Amino acid sequence: MSTPSDTAATALPVPQVRAARNAVFAVFALNGIAFATWASRLPTTRDELGLSQAQLGLLLLCIAVGSVAALPTAGPLAARVGTTRLVRLATVLGLGGVAWASFAATALHSVPLTVLGLVLMGVGIGAWDVGMNLEGALVEQHLGRAIMPAFHAGFSGGTVLAAGLGAFMAWGDVPVWGHAGAVAVVSVALLWWASGRFLPEGGHAAGAHGAAVATAADPGTTGAPAAVAPARLTALGAWREPRTLLIGVLVLSAAFTEGTANDWLAIALVDGYGASAAVGAVGFAVFLSAMTAARLGGQWALDRWGRVPVLRATTALGAVGALLVVFGTWLPLAVVGAVLWGAGAALGFPVGISAAADDPRRAAVRVSVVTTIGYTAFLAGPPLLGFLGEHVGALDALLVVALVAVPSLLVSRVAQPRAGSAGERHDAAARTA
């Protein structure tokens, strides 16, 4: 069982670190499967409950409420009980919530019971998100290279798989509750197995650059090595750090760009272009496929050019893609826009998490704060898009995505790695390549 620690550890055997890397990748993929299983069947679920756009936006808000409620305590809980236990508990809550919400919506046709399931889903997926990102950041530090985008590619790959399955299930008129229930059972079993291969307790600050990372100065200092490890950073202290908060703004913008497509792209294609529910799910899968490919390629791009230039280029690309979806007027052109949107939305969240975790001794609370800020996009996004969709249509409401790209571009420099961190060495190597 792994648990974030302020104490440097000795290097772990390479096969053990690789096993943890593969396990984290699997856990990210299962998280994507959980979310996209619900999202891919949203058009059917909306129709089964008889909801308007605004009502659907409020319903989706329940997921964000659960997540935002869980996130502030997830980091400290991981520090206390370990990421393995945190992720396992979160998985049961999250996948159980997906299964129950799907059953309540499409078998019982009950909005209140669906709300209960979505809140549980939000709590579970939010805590799961913190746990897997913490473990991913620690594995990244052991490996000594930028691998966080690849983990998030695992998430995206899971969403692609789930969206494709959702499209097939929608085409075959398979009940949403049966589909979601089967996915939940299989996913819990797989995750329980994978999480048992996380890094052992105490093995977090070492790796290829472990000694340098463990002895690096506190990010708030001038960069001189610390003779004694600084005091543990409290959650309240992390909320007072300007850099941490600005990274949170960056992640907030990225989460909104990604989350808007997750919640509304399939519906926008159905309502705005007259596509069927199955075609809407396919369009969603195309978006997710582009995001997966960009995250896999993002590892190379970050090693080649560094965090800030890559973030600026992809953020602009995502805004262009969203505009093309809205103004394309022709379904194939809108699908091209979905490809650009997916590629552009790929790296903001994983790079923000890596930036927050530059100091492994304080990663738990900083990642928790940054993730909490990011998840407020899921809190504000659904009702905002639902309200706009009610007045201008789901398709035109997506114009907000292009506007949200602006603050991301303005604060992108905050992702620059701090002196002495492994990320700083990566970016330095990129600049001199």
Residue pairs with C-beta under 8 A, 6 or more apart in sequence:
1 82
1 83
1 84
1 85
1 198
1 200
1 201
2 82
2 83
2 84
2 135
2 138
2 198
2 199
2 200
2 201
2 203
2 204
3 78
3 79
3 80
3 81
3 82
3 83
3 201
4 78
4 79
4 83
4 134
4 138
4 204
4 360
4 363
4 364
5 201
5 202
5 204
5 205
5 361
6 229
6 232
6 361
6 362
7 202
7 205
7 229
7 361
8 205
8 206
8 210
8 211
8 214
8 215
8 229
9 202
9 203
9 204
9 205
9 206
9 210
9 214
10 203
10 206
11 142
11 206
11 207
11 210
12 142
12 199
12 200
12 203
12 206
12 207
16 199
16 200
17 139
17 142
17 143
17 199
17 207
19 197
20 135
20 139
20 142
20 197
20 198
20 199
21 139
21 143
21 147
22 197
23 194
23 195
23 196
23 197
23 198
24 132
24 135
24 136
24 139
24 151
24 154
24 198
25 150
25 151
25 154
26 154
26 190
26 191
26 194
27 87
27 128
27 132
27 135
27 154
27 191
27 194
27 195
28 132
28 136
28 151
28 152
28 154
28 155
28 158
29 154
29 155
29 157
29 158
29 161
30 91
30 158
30 187
30 190
30 191
30 194
31 94
31 125
31 128
31 129
31 132
31 155
31 158
32 154
32 155
32 156
32 157
32 158
32 159
32 160
32 161
32 162
33 158
33 159
33 161
33 162
33 183
33 187
34 94
34 95
34 98
34 121
34 125
34 158
34 162
34 183
34 184
34 187
35 125
35 159
35 162
35 262
36 158
36 159
36 160
36 161
36 162
36 163
36 166
36 262
36 284
36 288
37 98
37 162
37 165
37 166
37 179
37 180
37 183
37 184
38 45
38 98
38 101
38 102
38 121
38 180
39 159
39 163
39 166
39 262
39 263
39 266
39 284
40 162
40 163
40 165
40 166
40 167
40 170
40 266
40 281
40 284
40 285
41 102
41 166
41 169
41 170
41 176
41 179
41 180
41 281
42 56
42 263
42 266
42 267
43 170
43 266
43 267
43 270
43 277
43 280
43 281
44 106
44 170
44 176
44 277
45 102
45 105
45 106
45 176
46 56
46 267
48 105
48 106
48 109
48 176
49 59
49 105
49 109
49 111
49 114
51 59
51 111
52 390
53 267
53 386
53 389
53 390
53 394
54 383
54 386
54 387
54 389
54 390
55 386
56 267
56 382
56 386
57 382
57 383
57 384
57 385
57 386
57 387
57 389
58 382
58 383
58 386
59 111
59 114
59 115
59 118
59 382
60 118
60 263
60 382
60 386
61 379
61 382
61 383
62 115
62 118
62 119
62 122
63 118
63 119
63 121
63 122
63 125
63 378
63 382
64 122
64 375
64 376
64 378
64 379
64 380
64 381
64 382
65 119
65 122
65 379
66 97
66 118
66 119
66 120
66 121
66 122
66 123
66 124
66 125
66 126
67 122
67 123
67 125
67 126
67 129
67 375
67 378
67 379
68 122
68 126
68 372
68 375
68 376
68 378
68 379
69 122
69 123
69 126
70 90
70 122
70 123
70 124
70 126
70 127
71 126
71 127
71 129
71 130
71 368
71 371
71 372
71 375
72 235
72 368
72 369
72 372
74 86
74 90
74 126
74 127
74 129
74 130
74 131
74 368
74 371
75 130
75 134
75 235
75 364
75 365
75 366
75 367
75 368
75 369
75 371
76 235
76 364
76 365
76 368
77 86
77 127
78 86
78 130
78 131
78 134
78 364
78 368
79 364
79 365
82 201
83 131
83 132
83 134
83 135
83 195
83 198
84 195
84 196
84 198
86 127
86 128
86 130
86 131
87 127
87 128
87 131
87 132
87 135
87 191
87 195
87 198
88 191
88 192
88 195
89 127
90 123
90 124
90 125
90 126
90 127
90 128
90 131
91 124
91 128
91 187
91 188
91 191
91 192
91 195
92 124
92 188
93 120
93 121
93 123
93 124
93 127
94 120
94 121
94 123
94 124
94 125
94 127
94 128
95 124
95 183
95 184
95 187
95 188
96 120
96 124
96 184
97 117
97 118
97 119
97 120
97 121
97 122
97 123
97 124
97 125
98 117
98 121
98 180
98 183
98 184
99 117
99 177
99 180
99 181
99 183
99 184
100 113
100 116
100 117
100 120
101 114
101 116
101 117
101 118
101 120
101 121
101 180
102 117
102 176
102 177
102 179
102 180
102 181
103 117
103 177
103 180
103 181
104 110
104 113
104 114
104 116
104 117
105 111
105 114
105 117
105 176
105 177
106 175
106 176
106 177
107 175
107 177
126 371
126 375
129 371
129 375
130 367
130 368
130 371
132 151
133 353
133 357
133 367
133 371
134 357
134 363
134 364
134 367
135 198
135 199
136 147
136 148
136 151
136 353
137 148
137 353
137 354
137 356
137 357
137 360
137 363
137 367
138 199
138 204
138 357
138 360
138 363
139 147
139 199
140 146
140 147
140 148
140 354
140 357
140 422
141 204
141 205
141 207
141 209
141 210
141 213
141 357
141 360
141 422
142 199
142 203
142 204
142 206
142 207
142 208
142 210
143 207
143 208
144 207
144 208
144 209
144 422
145 208
145 299
145 303
145 422
145 426
146 299
146 302
146 303
146 354
146 423
146 426
147 299
148 350
148 351
148 353
148 354
149 295
149 296
149 298
149 299
149 302
149 346
149 347
149 350
149 351
150 295
150 296
150 298
150 299
151 350
152 295
152 346
152 347
152 349
152 350
153 292
153 293
153 295
153 296
153 298
153 346
156 288
156 289
156 291
156 292
156 295
156 346
157 292
159 262
159 288
159 291
159 292
160 285
160 288
160 289
160 292
162 183
163 281
163 284
163 285
163 288
164 285
165 179
165 183
166 179
166 281
167 278
167 281
167 282
167 285
169 176
169 179
170 277
170 278
170 281
171 278
204 360
205 213
205 214
205 360
205 361
206 214
207 213
208 422
209 422
209 425
212 420
212 422
212 425
213 359
213 360
213 420
213 421
213 422
214 360
214 361
215 225
215 226
216 225
216 226
216 359
216 418
216 419
216 420
216 421
217 223
217 224
217 225
217 226
217 419
217 420
218 226
218 230
218 359
219 243
219 358
219 359
219 418
219 419
219 421
220 241
222 419
223 419
223 420
225 420
229 361
230 361
232 361
232 362
233 361
233 362
233 365
233 366
234 365
235 365
235 368
235 369
237 365
238 244
238 362
238 365
238 366
238 368
238 369
239 245
239 369
241 366
243 414
244 356
244 366
244 369
244 370
245 369
245 373
246 411
246 414
247 352
247 355
247 356
247 370
247 414
247 415
248 352
248 369
248 370
248 372
248 373
248 374
249 373
249 407
249 408
249 411
249 414
250 311
250 348
250 351
250 352
250 355
250 408
250 411
250 412
250 414
250 415
251 348
251 349
251 352
251 353
251 370
251 371
251 373
251 374
252 373
252 374
252 376
252 377
252 407
253 315
253 348
253 377
253 404
253 405
253 407
253 408
254 315
254 345
254 347
254 348
254 349
254 352
254 374
254 408
255 348
255 349
255 374
255 375
255 377
255 378
256 377
256 380
256 381
256 401
256 404
257 318
257 322
257 341
257 344
257 345
257 348
257 401
257 404
257 405
257 408
258 291
258 345
258 348
258 349
259 377
259 378
259 381
260 381
260 385
260 398
260 400
260 401
261 284
261 287
261 338
261 341
261 342
261 345
261 401
262 284
263 381
263 382
263 385
264 385
264 389
264 394
264 397
264 398
265 280
265 283
265 284
265 287
265 325
265 338
265 398
266 277
266 280
266 281
266 283
266 284
267 280
267 394
268 325
268 394
268 395
268 397
268 398
269 275
269 279
269 280
269 283
269 284
269 331
269 334
270 276
270 277
270 279
270 280
271 393
271 394
271 395
272 334
272 393
272 394
272 395
272 396
273 331
273 334
273 395
275 283
275 331
279 331
283 334
283 335
283 338
286 335
286 338
286 339
286 342
287 338
287 339
287 341
287 342
288 342
289 342
290 338
290 339
290 340
290 341
290 342
290 343
290 346
291 342
291 343
291 345
291 346
292 346
293 343
294 314
294 342
294 343
294 344
294 346
294 347
295 346
295 347
295 350
298 310
298 314
298 346
298 347
298 350
301 310
301 347
302 310
302 347
302 351
302 426
302 430
303 426
303 429
303 430
304 430
304 433
305 430
306 426
306 427
306 430
306 431
307 351
307 354
307 355
307 415
307 416
307 417
307 423
307 427
308 412
308 413
308 415
308 416
310 347
310 351
311 347
311 348
311 351
311 408
311 412
311 415
312 409
312 412
314 343
314 344
314 345
314 346
314 347
314 348
315 344
315 348
315 405
315 408
315 409
315 412
316 344
316 405
316 409
317 340
317 343
317 344
318 340
318 341
318 343
318 344
318 345
318 401
318 405
319 344
319 401
319 402
319 405
320 337
320 340
320 344
321 337
321 338
321 339
321 340
321 341
321 342
321 343
321 344
322 337
322 341
322 398
322 399
322 401
322 402
323 337
323 399
323 402
324 333
324 334
324 336
324 337
324 340
324 341
325 334
325 337
325 338
325 341
325 395
325 398
326 337
326 395
326 396
326 398
326 399
328 334
328 336
328 337
341 401
348 408
349 374
351 415
352 370
352 374
352 415
353 367
353 370
353 371
354 423
355 414
355 415
355 416
355 417
355 423
356 363
356 366
356 367
356 369
356 370
357 363
357 366
357 367
358 417
358 418
358 421
358 422
358 423
358 424
359 366
359 418
359 421
384 400
385 394
385 397
385 398
385 400
388 396
388 397
388 400
389 397
416 427
417 423
417 424
417 425
417 426
417 427
418 424
